[in-house]
Amino acid sequence: MSDIRFDGKVAIVTGAGGGLGRQHALELARRGAKVVVNDLGGSMDGTGGNSAAAEAVVAEIKAAGGEAIANGASVTDDAGVANLVQQTMDAYGRIDILIANAGILRDKSFSKMELSDFEAVMQVHVWGTFKPIKAVWEIMKTQNYGRIVVTTSSSGMYGNFGQANYGAAKMAVLGLMNTLKIEGQKNNIRVNAISPVAATRMTEGLMPPEVLEKLKPEYVTPGVVYLVSEDAPTGAILTAGAGAFALSRIFETEGVYLAEGGLSVEEVAANWEKINDTDGQKAYFAGGEQGQKFFRKMAGG
């Protein structure tokens, strides 16, 4: 098994001043990549900020013999993101990898959640993923090479009490990935998602110390680094935590065709068991495959 290397590759990692992003940046640099360490340096709820955290990670990378530069832009700020990309291009002349890792939390039950709590989380997780990707997309298309990882969560895919804002945002980035994996194919741009469970400042108050010890960020990073490698898949949702890795997929059942037998609410209710039958269910790569199934069933297939 040969080593996976990133010599000559340039990577931007957002939210890389600590936790998961820091580990991703350190490992990419250890494997030869030139790394741009982006971090606003704000608090967990997104307020405040300074570049000290990003600069500290750059210092770690350089001390280990790697090459890196720091950037303190907010991923929600248009001018800041433009500067992040320009700084990278000025320093290294290309951008091969983007790991959209930056995030905040404003957990509250839905009854107590303010509009500002929802908006702030959507800004960082959705716009803060979209804006950096948009800024590097044409560069990657011109290069005919790009590797992008977005960060999702089980809170979005399956739900979690008190995280309506976070869950909505984390499902939104999967919708973005699902389209970009298709649009990027002809230019060798592969787009994947990581759903991590790790001990970071965003989770330290949610679990006991003995559990957090088994959920170190470095146990997630190998999966992320694979997703930005030369031979990465595209459109994968990799779940990772405590050294365990799995794939999450959205499946659709075969379902039933009711238009000829009497299309009504009652028919839907009467056929609910068949609609819910998992035999023959499939995970589609593109939305058109669902439409093809409907036309096939209409034709009697």
Secondary structure by P-SEA (a helix, b strand, c coil): ccccccccbbbbbccccccaaaaaaaaaaaaccccbbbbcccccccccccaaaaaaaaaaaaaacccccccccccccaaaaaaaaaaaaaccccccbbbcccccccccccccccaaaaaaaaaacaaaaaaaaaaaaaaaaaaccbbbbbbbcccccccccccaaaaaaaaaaaaaaaaaaaaaccccbbbbccccccccccccccccaaaaaacccccaaaaaaaaacccccccccccccccbbbbbbbbbccccccccccccaaaaaaaccccccccbbbbbccaaaaaaaaaaaaacc
